Amino acid sequence: MRKSLLSVLLCTAIVFCTVFGMAISTAAAELYGDVDGNGEVEIIDATLVQRHLAQIVTLDKAAQKRGAVSGNTELSVIDATLIQRYVAMMISIFPVESNAGAADTITIHFTDNKKWNNFYAYFFNKTTGEEWMEWPGAELTDPIVNADGYNEYSIDVDVSRYDRVIFSSGKRKTIEAPVTKASYGFMIADKNNDRYDVDVYTGGQYNAGKIRTVKMDYPGYPEGEKKTVWIYLPDGYDPDDTSKQYSVLYMDDGQVMLGTLPNDDWRCDKTVRSMMNNGSDGIIIVGISSLEGNRNSEMCPYIGEPVWDEELLSQYLETMTKEEILEAYREDCGGEEFADFTVNTVIPYVEANYNVNSVRGFTGSSGGGLMAFYIDIEYAEVFDYVGVMSPSLNVYDASVWDEYLSTKDFSGKVPRMYFFCGNNPKDAIEQQLYPYSVEAENWLLAHDYPSDSLMTTTNDYTKHLHKYWGLYLPELLCWGLEL
């Protein structure tokens, strides 16, 4: 039987406590979701969680433990949402109770911020083609109103079997997006040809962490000019708690990691928040700026003769020999210097000043993707995984890459390497980068790079923009960290 008079009295007590700022103590047996301790899980329990988070009431430790149904150690709006879903019979067990037996099953949330009204989720495996249900997939019903005031649909999916999702309304549909253990939710973004883009949704949680900024001396910069390094610390990071250590993802072009520059960025904070919503402690992300100096130089390593612009080359040949031009190119390439700065200046600083473990990743896109590939090869012992996103590998001919790779030994420790590139026919840049991006894995295999440390994926709708590389960041992290 549902709560009767006791429920009314408790609701009255909640209002009373709101006025006087009193704490609510709810000692009771351990029943997940039963925040008020009356032996049943009901809407009032979700309300108590929300009021606790808003600092209207204060729940004691026992009540907080019963309310932490997501499996995280601290209450969040996710717990209130899960309790609501439980009461609405959308789920029959809380994640905290099922994590041990269903570690690969996560709940994916979809926010109807465009008022599509009818929703389907089509899950499939990109590699095998296996689909959960035939198109249009599972119908999503019984939404709740989320923290942003939109209808929110939820569905559980085994991400060990299905790694892609397309949402549709029957008439409209989104591009495909990766679903991983670092995925939490999605919302509709801009129109993209005959489909819609998707953005990351984090369940109304916007306390995404903090950013620290450091200025560092960089070789070759004029006196007084320094390179900026941004250090993103996830929500809950405590500098005094050395028992809790985080892995670190290093990025070039750090100014686009999470809104340091407006409009188009990787939204790294949303990915980290999604990881945390799914039970992870999160990670630290270190972004190295390319705003200072000469990005084209810093993001380009020298490995041999580049692919020349023939018209420009002919102009230079009027006053210089081919050997002089190549030497000038070699001197202008600053990729080796950038890699050395990352490994021998930035990493030691981060590891001396923050609570980190020994797991390191690196990623970059476009010219930064070229640098990520180079850093993987040159510093294989330093990094555990590398994301090579729409890389400018076409700076060099395939034969030059083959000769360069032939000088390397991949029989020891090597990073797990993740390649991604868009293939949108209306994006000339991605079209130029695509052939080498998907061929690079074969280059490495030809030189005995272990096959189980390589992954390549593409998307026919994504363009040469940071938001698309950010869309695939969860998969990069799960692949690299072997989640």
Secondary structure by P-SEA (a helix, b strand, c coil): ccccaaaaaaaaaaaaaaaabbbbbbbcccccccccccccccaaaaaaaaaaaaccccccaaaaaaacccccccccaaaaaaaaaaaaccccccccccccccccbbbbbbbccccccbbbbbbbbcccccccccccccccccccccccccbbbbbbbccccccbbbbbcccccccbbbbcccccbbbbccccccbbbbbbbcccccccbbbbbbbbbbccccccbbbbbbbbbccccccccccbbbbbbbbcccccccccccccccaaaaaaaaaaaacccbbbbbbbbcccccccccccccccccccaaaaaaaaaccccaaaaaaaaaaacaaaaaaaaaaccaaaaaaaccccccbbbbbcccaaaaaaaaaaaaccccccbbbbcccccccccaaaaaaaaaaccccccccbbbbbbbbccccaaaaaacccccaaaaaaaaaccccccbbbbbbccccccaaaaaaaaaaaaaaaacc
